[in-house]
Amino acid sequence: MSQRIIHEIDPETGIVLLETHRLNGRLHRDSKQGPAAIHRHPETGAVIEERYYWNGRLHRDDGAAVVEYNYINSVPISEMYYRQGLIHRDPKQGPARIERNDSGTVLLIESYYVNNKPYRNPADGPDYIERREDGRIECEYYSDSKGGRAPGRPTREHPGAAVGKRPSPRIS
């Protein structure tokens, strides 16, 4: 069993830009000890992203597996929940993907996923909600058990909203 911690350092500033924890070559770290990958802003050194991995897969039992921060005020602006490499969160616990404005005060996007597929019981609400900067709802999407449109619950486009396909999550 080979454990390694690797630091990528900016030679001009001395800032650790990327810290990774690996076990047998795979990104891996017990989430209670912290994220397996930490990205920092090259000028300030502020943490801009944390990623939790278990045996090379994005995974975290007790929170979001990917968290992005505003590098100026360190406020979380994006959270994504994963289980065994799949974007997943029990819809009763909340959305699997959350995006906020730069100050973290307005929830811009919330998406519900179960085992990598967009899903939320239509009786509980839409599986995708997008808001404007002022917090007003831009659009909503409802799903059935297959990630399609639920019968009798059409997508609701709000006045002035952009019409289009369901956006896919930023997964890298």
C-alpha positions in Angstrom: 0.0 0.0 0.0 1.6 3.2 -1.2 0.4 6.6 0.1 1.7 9.8 -1.4 0.9 13.5 -0.9 1.9 15.6 -3.9 2.3 19.4 -3.9 2.4 21.5 -7.0 4.1 24.8 -6.0 4.3 28.1 -7.9 8.0 28.7 -8.1 7.6 32.5 -8.1 5.2 32.8 -5.1 5.8 29.6 -3.2 2.0 29.0 -3.1 0.9 25.4 -3.1 -1.5 25.5 -6.1 -2.5 21.9 -5.9 -2.3 19.3 -3.1 -3.3 15.7 -3.9 -3.5 12.6 -1.7 -3.0 9.3 -3.4 -3.2 5.7 -2.4 -1.8 3.2 -4.8 -1.7 5.9 -7.5 -5.4 6.8 -7.2 -6.8 9.9 -5.6 -7.9 8.8 -2.2 -8.4 10.2 1.3 -10.7 9.5 4.2 -13.1 12.4 4.1 -12.8 12.9 7.9 -9.1 13.8 7.3 -10.0 16.3 4.5 -10.3 16.4 0.7 -8.0 14.3 -1.6 -7.5 17.3 -3.9 -7.2 20.9 -2.9 -6.8 23.7 -5.6 -5.6 27.2 -4.5 -5.7 30.5 -6.2 -2.3 31.3 -7.8 -2.1 34.9 -6.4 -3.8 34.6 -3.0 -3.3 31.0 -2.0 -7.0 30.9 -1.1 -8.7 27.5 -1.5 -10.8 27.6 -4.6 -11.8 24.0 -4.9 -11.9 20.9 -2.8 -12.5 17.4 -4.1 -13.2 14.3 -2.0 -12.2 10.9 -3.5 -12.4 7.3 -2.4 -10.3 4.8 -4.4 -10.1 7.1 -7.4 -13.9 8.0 -7.5 -15.5 11.2 -6.3 -17.2 10.2 -3.1 -18.2 11.6 0.2 -20.8 10.3 2.7 -21.0 13.4 5.0 -21.2 16.3 2.6 -20.5 17.6 -1.0 -17.7 15.8 -2.8 -16.8 18.9 -4.9 -16.9 22.3 -3.4 -15.9 25.5 -5.2 -15.2 28.7 -3.4 -15.1 32.4 -4.3 -11.4 33.1 -4.1 -12.0 36.7 -2.8 -14.3 35.9 0.2 -13.9 32.1 0.5 -17.7 31.6 0.3 -18.8 28.3 -1.2 -20.4 29.0 -4.6 -20.8 25.5 -5.9 -21.4 22.1 -4.3 -21.8 18.7 -5.9 -22.6 15.5 -4.1 -21.2 12.2 -5.3 -21.4 8.5 -4.3 -19.0 6.1 -5.8 -18.3 8.4 -8.8 -21.9 9.1 -9.6 -23.6 12.5 -8.9 -26.1 11.5 -6.3 -28.0 12.7 -3.3 -31.2 11.5 -1.7 -33.7 14.2 -2.9 -35.2 14.3 0.6 -31.8 15.6 1.8 -31.6 18.3 -0.8 -30.2 18.9 -4.3 -27.1 17.1 -5.6 -25.8 20.2 -7.4 -26.0 23.7 -5.9 -24.7 26.9 -7.4 -24.7 30.3 -5.7 -23.8 33.8 -6.7 -20.3 35.1 -5.9 -21.4 36.4 -2.5 -23.1 33.1 -1.7 -26.4 34.9 -0.8 -28.5 33.8 -3.8 -29.1 30.2 -4.8 -28.9 30.3 -8.6 -29.2 26.6 -9.5 -30.3 23.5 -7.7 -30.4 20.1 -9.4 -31.5 16.8 -8.0 -29.8 13.6 -9.1 -30.2 10.0 -8.2 -27.4 7.6 -9.4 -26.2 10.1 -12.1 -29.7 10.8 -13.5 -31.8 13.9 -12.9 -34.7 12.9 -10.7 -37.0 14.3 -8.0 -40.5 13.1 -7.3 -42.7 15.6 -9.1 -44.9 15.8 -6.1 -42.0 17.2 -4.1 -41.1 19.8 -6.8 -38.9 20.2 -9.8 -35.6 18.4 -10.3 -34.0 21.5 -11.7 -34.5 25.1 -10.6 -32.7 28.1 -12.0 -32.9 31.6 -10.5 -31.9 35.0 -11.5 -29.4 37.1 -9.5 -32.4 38.7 -7.7 -33.6 35.3 -6.6 -36.7 35.1 -8.9 -37.2 31.7 -10.6 -36.1 31.7 -14.2 -37.2 28.1 -15.1 -38.0 24.7 -13.6 -37.9 21.2 -14.9 -39.9 18.2 -13.6 -38.9 14.6 -14.1 -40.3 11.1 -14.1 -38.4 8.1 -12.9 -36.4 7.9 -16.2 -35.2 11.5 -16.1 -37.7 12.6 -18.7 -40.7 14.9 -18.4 -43.4 13.8 -16.0 -46.8 13.4 -17.6 -49.1 16.2 -16.7 -46.2 18.3 -15.2 -44.7 20.2 -18.1 -41.6 22.3 -17.8 -42.6 25.7 -16.4 -40.9 28.6 -18.2 -41.2 31.9 -16.4 -41.8 35.2 -18.1 -38.6 36.5 -19.7 -36.9 33.1 -19.2 -34.5 31.6 -21.7 -35.9 28.5 -23.2 -33.7 25.5 -23.8 -32.5 22.1 -22.9 -31.8 21.0 -19.3 -28.2 22.0 -18.6 -25.8 19.2 -17.7 -23.6 19.5 -14.5 -20.0 20.6 -14.8 -18.3 17.4 -14.2 -14.5 17.3 -14.7 
